[in-house]
Amino acid sequence: MKDKYNMGKEDNIFFAKRKLVDNIYKSANLEGIAVTFADTYSFMNNVNTGNISIDDMLKLKGLKDAWQFVLSTIDDELNIEYIKKVHFEVCKGQNITPLGEFRDRGVGITGTSWRPKLPSECNYEEELKEILENKNKLDMCLDLFCYIQRCQMFLDGNKRVANLVANKEMIKNGQGIIAVPVEEIGNYLTKLINYYETGDNEDLKKWLYETSVDGI
């Protein structure tokens, strides 16, 4: 997969910070948190417009805190424990248990009868290691983004965790950021469901490459 951008790490960090409100807005909507860009901007500037529910405000705060965590730990090793820390930041204060730990029961997914395995039936460490060995960094990051969503490691927040973890590696490697446009979420979810059911992420990655990788 050909790089779309070739940024230095510091330039990529600066770009991510400049796009932070936009990415939180897009990530929130991808997870089904229906907020406008204007309300997200106001929230990020500590202004309460009255248009956001308490639950959604907690989720936005989790995204804000998790992004701060990721941007301050760009060079940290990516492993399963790091992914758990991201989940903790994303979901703290939202009455989600277990918090920062793998789910302990099965889950259903809207739009498909396919069900992910229990974490106890998986070897996430080896699967993650295999993904990270990919020398093509953009391809690796897109694989990571897809993989964490399909695993459904946690009871809630998997798309948010996938976005943050994949973007940590995107930024670290100067590849820009991944952010699914809000107007494309319907198309994205259709392709995501197909990936869930088939285990083949090539069509989804191609679509992400064309629509959702942003940089300078």
Summary of the structure (lengths in Angstrom):
residues: 216
radius of gyration: 16.2
end to end distance: 17.8
largest distance: 46.8
contacts: 666
relative contact order: 0.18
helix: 60%
strand: 3%
